[in-house]
Amino acid sequence: MSSNKYKILVVEDETNIRSFIRTILEANGYQVLTAGTCEQGMLIFSSHCPDLIILDLGLPDRDGQDLIRAVRDGSAVPILVLSARTNEKDKVEALDLGANDYITKPFGTAELLARIRAALRNRRGAELGALPGGKFAVRDMEINYDQRKVYIGGEEIKLTQTEYNIVALLSEYPGKVLTYAAIIREIWRESDSGSVKKLQVNMANIRKKFGSRPGANQYIINELGVGYRMYDGNE
């Protein structure tokens, strides 16, 4: 465990929660930086370049969403929101701004560590969907990240670069809904609403190539009005 050199920045104003998270992370071999305010978090982020940020939204000086905006201005570092806010609007807003995940308090230690590992694993790819030596498989579909190829029933499905990037992105979060805005930002680095149409056109092409018929082998599920998610084999 101790060889784990990932550096995690914890931005949390409650001292007891902050030290609790620090203890868990250090016990699991992570280096930990802490901040009690949004401003302090931004300063530490710019001077230490952490590998992941754990962020509380209810900070004393500014809303944690300001930190997400500032970080996303030039960095793709994973941001894991840890918040007492449980309503869907807050979650969607944080995810749309660029947070990678959202955990509500109170949280379980095992879950927190699993979410951190997943976020760091996703980041490790040098390019979108490039998990070294990695493969993703569900039903009879397989994604080979090194080859940037998708197979169904052993047959290669010819996808464009953009289509592949969309499929690979969804496969990194199986079972999790990615909002339209989050997918658009990752794929096209844009945030204008006109891009939703572009995403829908690409998704229609992907599903046609996958041979998806209503009720048949669906790999990508459309959560109407919210986004898309990759089937994870648990339904």
Sequence and secondary structure as in RCSB ss.txt:
>XXXX:A:sequence
MSSNKYKILVVEDETNIRSFIRTILEANGYQVLTAGTCEQGMLIFSSHCPDLIILDLGLPDRDGQDLIRAVRDGS
AVPILVLSARTNEKDKVEALDLGANDYITKPFGTAELLARIRAALRNRRGAELGALPGGKFAVRDMEINYDQRKV
YIGGEEIKLTQTEYNIVALLSEYPGKVLTYAAIIREIWRESDSGSVKKLQVNMANIRKKFGSRPGANQYIINELG
VGYRMYDGNE
>XXXX:A:secstr
 TT   EEEEE S HHHHHHHHHHHHHTT EEEEESSHHHHHHHHHHH  SEEEE SB SSSBHHHHHHHHHTT 
   EEEEES   HHHHHHHHHHT SEEEESS  HHHHHHHHHHHHHHHHSSSTT  TT EEEETTEEEETTTTEE
EETTEEE   HHHHHHHHHHHTSTT  EEHHHHHHHHHS   TTHHHHHHHHHHHHHHHTT  TTSS SEEEETT
TEEEE  S  
